[in-house]
Amino acid sequence: KENEGYYIPIEYPEKDINPGLSLEFVFQKLKPIFENNTNCFCGQNVKYDALVLSRYGIHISNIVFDTMIAEYMLHPEKNSYKMDYLSLDYLKYRMVPIDDLIGTGLHQKSMSEVPLKDISFYASEDADIAFQLAAILKEKLEEENLSEPYNNIELPLIPVLTTIEKNGVNLDFDFLSDLSIQFGNKLAELSEEIHRLAGREFNINSPKQLGEILFDELGLKPIRKRSTAVEVLEILRNHHPLPEEVLKYRHLAKLKSTYVDAFPNYVNKETGRVHTSLNQTIAATGRLSSTSPNFQNIPIRTKTGREVRKAFIPQEKDWVILSADYSQVELRIMANYSHEPELIKAFEMDADIH
């Protein structure tokens, strides 16, 4: 019902004085409820809840609505789909901010330290607002003719992504460790060459110092107010060898810090694998995105980028990794909608579309 919610406490500060129910007992009672196909479940970012429960062997069998994904489909251009904002927008109701309960920064505490009175209200409010928003957003999806893709594409994807995230990815960490050393040595060589071309040592990672070298000391023509962005260096490399070396340095430094050195920090000690988050509500185009860590943007066009991809390996020796992709899917859709004969012919003959 609206304006009603329940909270089952497990860990809370008053537990010593007021012992409640054990985790095992609660899950024993909840498991048949969650796994009963006739029960319907809705929530905000249900994948998160499904992942947490899956760690205890509980499967949510019938997810019928996710408010975060619904709002994303209605407004794919938004920066945030937090329930606090949805509550203000649709219900004109200000929710209790989580910072009021656990604080921020260094002094942030865990939920188990929040007094029972405060957390029970917060958690019940959380569930109730999601429930109320589900009814409103369901109507809005119908008004915008978005119910079909929502129910047939986005919702069925939730359990699929939950499984992928839970399984995680197997990486060769010895290979990454060796690669880190190789990249480190190559960066040292590039630094030496850049300093030689500049005629002196400077901080390559400082746009200001790099700008001074390029525009003041080497006399290159400034582009876009002395910018040292990649696209500017791409132009300047036609006029001097130093920008080319800086581009190589930046590419390698990014691969090393963002991927090679970062991936091992995300290893789950229990599984030995890396469990990235696959997000349905970040890219406005509808494609998935990967965060913590980002597995999605590892370059494939450069030799060094392809080296990083070699770290992804099957867990068993006789297993393989299968890669599948729709070839030119947007152009195929365009051919289908436009009925353009030459475009259709090109696809039918399996010609190179470009």
C-alpha positions as CSV (number, residue, x, y, z in Angstrom):
1,K,0.0,0.0,0.0
2,E,1.0,3.6,-0.5
3,N,2.5,5.4,2.5
4,E,3.4,2.2,4.2
5,G,6.6,0.3,4.6
6,Y,8.4,-2.4,6.6
7,Y,11.9,-2.8,7.7
8,I,13.5,-6.0,9.0
9,P,16.6,-5.1,11.1
10,I,19.6,-7.4,11.1
11,E,22.6,-5.3,12.2
12,Y,21.9,-2.2,14.4
13,P,23.5,-0.4,17.3
14,E,20.9,-1.5,19.8
15,K,21.4,-5.2,19.0
16,D,23.2,-6.0,22.4
17,I,20.3,-4.6,24.4
18,N,17.6,-5.6,22.0
19,P,18.6,-8.8,20.1
20,G,16.3,-9.4,17.1
21,L,16.2,-11.9,14.3
22,S,19.2,-13.8,12.8
23,L,20.2,-13.3,9.2
24,E,19.7,-17.1,8.6
25,F,16.2,-17.0,10.0
26,V,15.2,-13.9,7.9
27,F,16.5,-15.3,4.7
28,Q,14.8,-18.7,5.4
29,K,11.5,-16.7,5.6
30,L,12.2,-14.4,2.7
31,K,13.6,-16.8,0.2
32,P,10.3,-18.5,-0.7
33,I,8.7,-15.0,-1.0
34,F,11.3,-13.7,-3.4
35,E,11.4,-16.9,-5.4
36,N,7.6,-17.2,-5.7
37,N,6.7,-16.5,-9.4
38,T,3.3,-15.2,-8.5
39,N,4.8,-12.3,-6.4
40,C,5.7,-9.1,-8.4
41,F,8.7,-7.0,-7.4
42,C,9.5,-3.4,-8.2
43,G,12.1,-1.1,-7.0
44,Q,14.8,1.5,-7.9
45,N,17.9,-0.1,-9.5
46,V,16.6,-3.6,-8.7
47,K,19.8,-5.1,-10.2
48,Y,21.7,-4.0,-7.1
49,D,19.2,-5.7,-4.8
50,A,19.2,-8.8,-6.9
51,L,23.0,-8.9,-6.8
52,V,23.1,-8.6,-3.0
53,L,20.5,-11.3,-2.6
54,S,22.2,-13.6,-5.1
55,R,25.2,-13.7,-2.8
56,Y,23.0,-15.5,-0.3
57,G,21.6,-17.9,-2.9
58,I,18.3,-16.0,-3.3
59,H,16.9,-15.3,-6.8
60,I,14.3,-12.6,-7.4
61,S,12.0,-14.5,-9.8
62,N,9.6,-11.8,-11.0
63,I,10.9,-8.3,-11.5
64,V,8.1,-6.3,-13.1
65,F,9.3,-2.7,-12.7
66,D,12.4,-0.7,-12.2
67,T,11.8,3.1,-11.6
68,M,15.4,4.1,-12.5
69,I,15.2,2.4,-16.0
70,A,11.7,3.7,-16.6
71,E,12.8,7.3,-16.0
72,Y,15.9,6.7,-18.2
73,M,13.6,5.6,-21.1
74,L,11.4,8.6,-20.6
75,H,14.4,11.1,-20.3
76,P,17.6,9.5,-21.7
77,E,19.4,12.8,-21.6
78,K,19.3,13.2,-17.8
79,N,22.5,13.1,-15.8
80,S,21.0,11.5,-12.7
81,Y,18.1,9.2,-12.0
82,K,18.4,9.2,-8.2
83,M,15.2,8.5,-6.5
84,D,15.5,11.7,-4.4
85,Y,15.0,13.6,-7.6
86,L,12.3,11.4,-9.0
87,S,10.4,11.8,-5.7
88,L,10.6,15.6,-6.0
89,D,9.6,15.6,-9.6
90,Y,6.7,13.3,-9.5
91,L,5.5,13.2,-5.9
92,K,6.6,16.7,-4.7
93,Y,8.1,14.9,-1.7
94,R,11.6,15.4,-0.3
95,M,13.1,12.1,0.9
96,V,15.5,11.8,3.9
97,P,19.0,12.2,2.4
98,I,21.3,9.3,3.1
99,D,24.0,11.8,4.2
100,D,21.7,12.7,7.2
101,L,22.1,9.1,8.4
102,I,25.6,8.1,7.6
103,G,27.4,11.5,7.1
104,T,30.0,12.1,4.4
105,G,33.8,11.8,3.7
106,L,36.1,10.5,6.4
107,H,33.4,10.6,9.1
108,Q,31.0,8.5,7.1
109,K,29.7,5.5,9.1
110,S,28.0,2.3,8.0
111,M,24.3,1.6,7.9
112,S,24.6,-0.8,10.8
113,E,25.7,2.1,13.1
114,V,22.5,4.1,12.4
115,P,19.9,4.0,15.2
116,L,17.0,1.7,14.5
117,K,14.4,4.5,14.6
118,D,16.2,6.4,11.9
119,I,17.1,3.6,9.6
120,S,13.7,1.9,9.8
121,F,12.0,5.2,8.6
122,Y,14.7,5.7,5.9
123,A,14.4,2.1,4.5
124,S,10.6,2.0,4.6
125,E,10.4,5.4,2.9
126,D,12.8,4.1,0.2
127,A,10.6,1.1,-0.5
128,D,7.3,3.1,-0.4
129,I,8.6,5.9,-2.8
130,A,9.8,3.3,-5.3
131,F,6.4,1.7,-5.1
132,Q,4.5,5.0,-5.6
133,L,6.8,6.0,-8.5
134,A,6.3,2.7,-10.2
135,A,2.6,3.3,-10.7
136,I,3.2,6.8,-12.1
137,L,6.0,5.9,-14.4
138,K,4.2,2.8,-15.7
139,E,1.4,5.2,-16.9
140,K,3.9,7.6,-18.5
141,L,5.6,4.8,-20.4
142,E,2.3,3.8,-21.8
143,E,1.5,7.4,-22.8
144,E,4.9,7.6,-24.6
145,N,4.4,4.2,-26.3
146,L,7.5,2.9,-24.6
147,S,6.0,0.0,-22.7
148,E,6.9,-2.6,-25.3
149,P,10.7,-1.9,-25.4
150,Y,10.6,-1.5,-21.7
151,N,8.9,-4.8,-20.9
152,N,10.5,-6.8,-23.7
153,I,14.1,-5.4,-23.8
154,E,15.1,-3.5,-20.7
155,L,13.4,-5.5,-17.9
156,P,14.4,-9.0,-19.2
157,L,18.0,-7.7,-19.3
158,I,18.1,-7.1,-15.5
159,P,18.5,-10.8,-14.6
160,V,21.0,-11.3,-17.5
161,L,23.2,-8.4,-16.3
162,T,22.9,-9.6,-12.7
163,T,24.3,-13.0,-13.7
164,I,27.1,-11.6,-15.8
165,E,28.2,-9.2,-13.0
166,K,27.9,-12.0,-10.4
167,N,30.0,-14.4,-12.6
168,G,32.7,-11.7,-13.1
169,V,35.6,-11.8,-15.6
170,N,38.7,-13.9,-15.4
171,L,42.0,-12.0,-15.9
172,D,45.7,-13.0,-16.2
173,F,47.2,-10.9,-13.4
174,D,50.8,-12.2,-14.0
175,F,50.5,-11.0,-17.6
176,L,49.2,-7.6,-16.4
177,S,52.1,-7.3,-13.9
178,D,54.7,-8.0,-16.7
179,L,52.8,-5.6,-19.0
180,S,53.0,-2.9,-16.3
181,I,56.8,-3.2,-16.1
182,Q,57.1,-3.1,-19.9
183,F,54.8,0.0,-20.1
184,G,56.8,1.6,-17.3
185,N,60.1,1.1,-19.1
186,K,58.7,2.4,-22.4
187,L,57.3,5.5,-20.6
188,A,60.8,6.2,-19.2
189,E,62.2,5.9,-22.8
190,L,59.5,8.3,-24.1
191,S,60.2,10.8,-21.3
192,E,63.9,10.8,-22.2
193,E,63.1,11.4,-25.9
194,I,60.5,14.1,-25.1
195,H,63.0,16.0,-22.9
196,R,65.7,15.6,-25.6
197,L,63.4,17.1,-28.2
198,A,62.4,19.9,-25.9
199,G,66.0,20.7,-25.0
200,R,65.3,20.4,-21.3
201,E,63.4,18.5,-18.6
202,F,59.8,19.5,-17.7
203,N,56.6,17.8,-16.3
204,I,55.1,16.1,-19.4
205,N,51.8,15.7,-17.5
206,S,51.5,19.5,-17.0
207,P,49.5,21.2,-19.8
208,K,51.0,24.5,-18.7
209,Q,54.6,23.4,-18.9
210,L,54.0,21.5,-22.2
211,G,52.4,24.6,-23.6
212,E,55.4,26.7,-22.7
213,I,57.7,24.2,-24.5
214,L,55.5,23.9,-27.6
215,F,54.5,27.6,-28.1
216,D,57.2,29.7,-26.4
217,E,60.4,27.7,-26.8
218,L,59.7,25.7,-30.0
219,G,57.7,28.5,-31.5
220,L,54.8,26.4,-32.7
221,K,51.6,28.2,-33.6
222,P,49.1,28.1,-30.7
223,I,45.7,26.5,-31.5
224,R,42.6,27.1,-29.4
225,K,44.2,29.4,-26.8
226,R,47.4,27.3,-26.3
227,S,45.5,24.1,-25.8
228,T,47.5,20.9,-25.6
229,A,44.5,18.6,-26.1
230,V,44.9,15.4,-28.2
231,E,43.2,16.9,-31.3
232,V,45.6,19.9,-31.1
233,L,48.7,17.7,-30.8
234,E,47.4,15.7,-33.8
235,I,47.7,18.9,-35.9
236,L,51.0,20.0,-34.3
237,R,52.8,16.7,-35.0
238,N,52.9,17.7,-38.7
239,H,55.2,20.6,-37.7
240,H,57.5,19.1,-35.1
241,P,58.4,15.6,-33.8
242,L,57.7,16.4,-30.1
243,P,53.9,16.4,-30.2
244,E,54.0,12.9,-31.8
245,E,56.0,11.6,-28.8
246,V,53.7,13.3,-26.3
247,L,50.7,11.5,-27.9
248,K,52.5,8.2,-27.6
249,Y,53.4,9.0,-24.0
250,R,49.8,9.9,-23.1
251,H,48.3,6.9,-24.8
252,L,50.6,4.5,-22.9
253,A,50.3,6.4,-19.6
254,K,46.5,6.1,-19.8
255,L,46.6,2.4,-20.6
256,K,48.9,1.8,-17.7
257,S,47.0,3.8,-15.1
258,T,43.4,3.2,-16.2
259,Y,43.6,-0.5,-17.1
260,V,46.9,-2.4,-16.5
261,D,47.6,-1.0,-12.9
262,A,43.9,-0.5,-12.0
263,F,42.3,-3.9,-12.8
264,P,44.2,-5.8,-10.0
265,N,42.7,-3.4,-7.5
266,Y,39.2,-4.6,-8.4
267,V,39.8,-8.4,-7.8
268,N,37.2,-9.9,-5.5
269,K,39.1,-11.9,-2.9
270,E,36.4,-14.6,-2.7
271,T,36.0,-15.3,-6.5
272,G,39.5,-14.2,-7.8
273,R,37.6,-12.5,-10.6
274,V,36.8,-8.8,-11.5
275,H,33.1,-7.9,-11.2
276,T,32.4,-4.8,-13.3
277,S,29.1,-3.0,-13.2
278,L,27.1,-3.0,-16.4
279,N,24.8,0.1,-16.5
280,Q,21.6,0.4,-18.4
281,T,21.0,4.1,-17.7
282,I,24.2,6.0,-18.5
283,A,24.5,6.3,-22.3
284,A,21.7,8.3,-23.8
285,T,21.9,6.1,-27.0
286,G,20.6,3.0,-25.1
287,R,23.9,1.1,-25.1
288,L,25.3,-0.4,-22.0
289,S,28.3,1.1,-20.2
290,S,30.8,-0.5,-17.9
291,T,32.1,1.0,-14.6
292,S,34.3,0.0,-11.6
293,P,36.3,-0.9,-13.6
294,N,35.6,0.3,-17.1
295,F,36.1,-2.7,-19.5
296,Q,34.5,-0.9,-22.4
297,N,37.0,1.6,-23.8
298,I,40.2,-0.5,-24.0
299,P,41.6,0.7,-27.4
300,I,41.7,-2.0,-30.1
301,R,43.2,0.1,-33.0
302,T,46.7,0.3,-31.4
303,K,49.1,-2.5,-30.7
304,T,49.5,-1.5,-27.0
305,G,45.7,-1.4,-26.6
306,R,45.4,-4.9,-28.1
307,E,48.1,-6.1,-25.6
308,V,45.9,-5.1,-22.7
309,R,43.0,-7.2,-24.2
310,K,45.2,-10.3,-24.0
311,A,44.8,-10.2,-20.2
312,F,41.1,-11.4,-20.6
313,I,41.3,-15.2,-20.5
314,P,39.0,-18.2,-20.0
315,Q,39.0,-19.7,-16.6
316,E,39.5,-23.3,-17.8
317,K,42.1,-24.4,-20.3
318,D,39.6,-26.0,-22.7
319,W,37.3,-23.0,-22.6
320,V,37.2,-20.2,-25.2
321,I,36.1,-16.6,-25.2
322,L,33.5,-16.0,-28.0
323,S,33.1,-12.5,-29.4
324,A,30.0,-11.7,-31.4
325,D,28.9,-8.4,-33.0
326,Y,26.2,-7.1,-35.2
327,S,27.9,-5.9,-38.4
328,Q,26.8,-2.3,-39.2
329,V,23.6,-2.7,-37.3
330,E,22.6,1.0,-37.6
331,L,23.0,0.9,-41.4
332,R,21.0,-2.3,-41.6
333,I,18.2,-0.7,-39.7
334,M,18.4,2.3,-42.0
335,A,18.2,0.0,-45.1
336,N,15.2,-1.7,-43.6
337,Y,13.3,1.5,-42.8
338,S,14.3,3.5,-46.0
339,H,13.8,0.6,-48.5
340,E,16.8,2.1,-50.3
341,P,17.5,-0.4,-53.1
342,E,21.3,0.1,-53.4
343,L,21.7,-0.2,-49.7
344,I,19.6,-3.3,-49.4
345,K,21.5,-4.8,-52.4
346,A,24.9,-4.1,-50.8
347,F,23.9,-6.0,-47.7
348,E,22.3,-8.9,-49.6
349,M,25.6,-9.2,-51.6
350,D,27.6,-8.9,-48.4
351,A,29.6,-6.1,-50.0
352,D,31.8,-3.7,-48.1
353,I,29.3,-1.0,-47.2
354,H,31.9,1.7,-47.2
